């Protein structure tokens, strides 16, 4: 790898870290720490050439505020997914005073959103997926979760495990109905992140 290629690779890694950094800052409900992190972000934006120095220092401060599962979840997102995730999370958290408040609201009020999505997902499967493979698409599980009233932490984990499998299996970027479904699912993934980040704390 040439020096230029290495520099370009490092810049991409840096920008990805900044995207994760931005998302985590939104979730901090500590004014003093938040000011410090926002100031650090400003430095990071201005001093890309020194990204290693700053990230190594501040990742220790920031990442220690979160569960490992939250960090791993963000790190597994693709770059374009991170940007969309940040925008959605930012919009959702504007409606609440903290991520804890958002989590409590989601626990008690997201059942309807989940039920509507699952119904749309099943309708999509019935319309477009031929020869349904029950090992890849958990039809019975989804049908049993079409009318969610309340949902608890462990149930969130299992539900999104099944939804992720299903969404990957039916993926079709050329289908407008799928793209609409995917857009709705991206919002639900933010709900999921909030729950795994703040739930059972």
N, C-alpha and C positions, 0 to 999 in steps of 0.2 A: 504494500500500500504506500503510495507517494505521500509526501508531507502535506500537500494540498488536500488529498483525499482524507487524510487523518484529521486535518483541521475541520473540513466540512462535516465529517462524521461526528466530531466532538461538538460542533455547533448544534447539530440536530439533537444530540443527547442533552445538551444544555437547554435548548428550547423546550424539549419534552419535560425536563425537570421543572422548568418555570411554569408550564401548564398545570402540572400536579401541584406545585407550590401555590398557584392562584386558587385552585379548588380548596385546598386545605385552609388557606387564610379565611375564606368565606365562612368556614365552620367554627372558627375560634371566637369564643364569647368572653374574651378577656381583653379589656380595652388597652391595658398597658402592653401586653404581649402583642396584640394586634397592631398597635402603632409601630412597635419594633420590627415586626415582620413586614409590614407595608413599606417601611423605610428601607429595609434590606432588599425587598423586591425592586425598589427604585434603583438601588445600587446595582443590582443584578442586571436590570434592563440596560443600564448605562455602561456597564463594564463586562461585556460578553467575553472579552479576551481573558478575563480573570475568573471565569465561572467556577473553576474547581475550588479555588480558595474560599469563595463565599458560600457555595453550596455545601461544602464539607462542614463548615462552621454552623450554618443555619439549619441544615437538614437535621442535625442532632437536636436542636431546640424544637423545631416544628414537628418532626416525625415522632418524637417521644410523646406528643400530645394525643396520639391516635393509636387505635388497635392495629395490630399487624395486618389483620384481614382487610381493613380499609385501604391501607397502603398498597397491599398486593392487588386488590381489586383495581385501583387506579393505574397501577403499573402495567396491568394486563390489557388496558385499553389501547387501541391504536391512536396515532396522533390526531387524526381527524375526529375520532370519537371523543378524545379528551376535550377538544374545543367545544363540541356540541354539549358535552357533559357540563362543562364550566358555565356555559350560557344558561342551560336549564336549571342548574343548581343555584346560580345567582338569582334567577327570577323567582324560584321557589322560596329561597331564604329571605328575600325582600318582604315576603308576606308574614314573616315571623321575627321575633326578637332574638332568637338563638336557634341553633341546630337542635337543642334539647326540646324546645317548644315545638319545632317542626316535627320532630320524631313523635311526640305525644299526639299531635294533631293527626299525623299519618296513621298511627296505630288505631285511632278511633274513627277516622273518617275516610280511609282509602278503600274500604271493602267494596264500595259501589264502583270505584274506578277499576279495581281489579276484576270485578265480576263482568263489567261491560267489556273490558279488553278480552277476557277469556272467551266470552260469547262471540266477539268479532273474530277472534283467532280460530275458533271452531268453525264458524261460517266460512272463513277463508279456506280452511283445510278441506271442508266438504265441497267447496266450489272448484278448487284448483289442484288439489293433490290426488293423483290417481293411485290406486293400489296402496292404500295406507298401511305402513309398516308400524304395527303397534309397539314394536320394540324401540322404534325411533321416535314415535309420536305417542305420548301417554294419553290417549283419548279418554279412557275411563277416568283417569285422575283429573283431567281438565273438566270433564263433564260434572264431576263431583264437587268442583270448586267454582261453579258458575254463579253461586249465590252466597258470596262471602259477606258476613255481617261484621265479625271481628276476626282478627288474625294475630297470632302471637309469634314471638321471635323465631322459634324453631320452625314454625309453619312458613314464615317468610323465607327462610333459607331453603326449605324443600320446594316451595312453590316456584321460586326463581331458578332453582336448579332445573326443574322440569320445563319452565318457560324458555330458558336459555337453550336447552337441547332442541326444543321444538322450533324456535325461531331460526336456529342455525340450519336445521334440516329443511325447512320450507323456504329458505332464503332465495329470493329472485329479484334482483335489482332492476330488472326490466319490466316488472309488474307494478303498475301504479298503486294497486290495492295493497300490495306488500309494502311499498314505500310508506304509505299512510299508516299501516299497521306498525311498521318499524319506528316511525316518528312517535307514535303513542307509547310504544314500548320504551323508547329512550327516556321519556318522562318517568315511567314507572321504575326504571333502573336508578334514577336519582332518588326516588322514594326508598328503594332497596338500600342504596348506599347510606342514606340518612339513618335507616333502621339499624344496619350492621355497625355503623359508626357510634351511634348514641344509645342504641337499645341495650337493655340489661346492664347499664352502667350503675 
